[in-house]
Amino acid sequence: MCLNNRDLRHEWEECVREMHGRIRKSRSYLHTALKTCGVPGSWDHILSQNGMFSYTGLTKAQCELLIEKHHIYLLKTGRISMCGITQDNARYVAAASMTSSRTPRRTRSGRLL
């Protein structure tokens, strides 16, 4: 219905543009914070991905640490909602990611990496 109405469609398009801009800013905040905190990796994929979610590349163990210790909620596959990242919390997420990147990782056989 709103797509058939010129005024409503214009309003909807403006909302979509605003949401897209906000998510791009969230990606930029997180990327900058990760680089500033010195979290290992390039992190450029955060900027090049599109949509409301981003794949971080963190391991299951790293994600579990972020969830349990730092209360940063993301999937254990490393997928995180960019809508939850703000200018105010991006540095916290990055610092917690730095901590989790220092967590020893194990191979499938249980050997430490």
C-alpha positions in Angstrom: 0.0 0.0 0.0 2.7 2.5 0.9 4.7 1.7 -2.2 1.7 2.6 -4.4 1.2 5.9 -2.7 3.7 8.5 -3.9 4.0 10.4 -0.6 4.2 7.2 1.5 6.7 5.7 -0.9 8.9 8.8 -0.6 8.7 8.6 3.2 9.6 4.9 3.2 12.6 5.5 0.9 13.8 8.3 3.2 13.5 5.9 6.2 15.5 3.2 4.3 18.2 5.7 3.4 18.4 6.9 7.0 18.7 3.3 8.3 21.3 2.4 5.7 23.4 5.5 6.8 23.1 4.6 10.4 24.3 1.0 9.8 27.2 2.3 7.7 28.2 4.6 10.6 28.0 1.7 13.0 30.4 -0.3 10.8 32.8 2.6 10.7 32.7 3.1 14.5 33.5 -0.6 15.0 36.2 -0.7 12.3 37.9 2.4 13.8 37.7 1.0 17.3 39.1 -2.4 16.3 42.0 -0.7 14.6 42.6 1.7 17.4 42.6 -1.1 20.0 45.1 -3.1 17.9 42.9 -6.1 17.5 44.8 -8.5 15.2 43.5 -8.6 11.7 42.6 -6.3 8.9 38.9 -5.8 9.8 38.3 -4.1 6.4 35.6 -6.8 5.8 33.5 -4.9 8.4 33.3 -2.0 6.0 32.9 -4.0 2.8 30.0 -6.1 4.0 26.4 -5.0 3.6 23.3 -5.3 5.7 22.3 -5.4 9.3 24.7 -8.2 10.3 28.4 -8.6 9.9 30.6 -11.7 10.1 33.5 -11.0 12.4 35.6 -14.0 11.7 36.0 -14.7 15.5 36.1 -18.3 16.6 33.4 -20.1 18.6 35.6 -19.9 21.7 36.2 -16.1 21.2 32.5 -15.5 20.7 31.6 -17.5 23.9 34.1 -15.4 25.8 32.5 -12.2 24.5 29.1 -13.5 25.5 29.9 -14.9 28.9 32.5 -12.4 30.2 31.7 -9.2 28.4 27.9 -9.6 27.7 28.3 -8.9 24.0 25.7 -10.9 22.3 26.5 -12.4 18.9 26.1 -15.8 17.3 28.8 -18.3 18.1 29.6 -18.3 14.3 30.9 -14.8 14.8 27.9 -13.0 13.2 26.9 -9.8 15.0 24.1 -7.3 14.6 25.5 -4.0 13.4 22.4 -2.2 14.7 23.6 -2.9 18.3 26.9 -1.1 17.6 26.9 2.6 18.5 29.6 5.3 18.8 29.3 4.9 22.6 29.9 1.2 22.7 32.1 0.4 19.8 35.3 0.9 21.8 34.0 -1.5 24.5 33.2 -4.1 21.9 36.7 -3.7 20.3 38.5 -3.9 23.7 36.6 -7.0 24.6 37.4 -8.4 21.1 41.1 -7.7 21.9 40.8 -9.7 25.1 39.1 -12.6 23.3 41.8 -12.6 20.6 44.4 -13.4 23.2 42.4 -16.4 24.4 44.3 -19.6 23.6 42.7 -21.6 20.8 42.6 -25.3 20.5 42.7 -27.6 17.5 40.0 -30.2 17.1 42.4 -32.7 18.8 42.6 -30.4 21.8 46.1 -29.1 21.2 46.7 -25.4 22.1 47.6 -23.1 19.2 
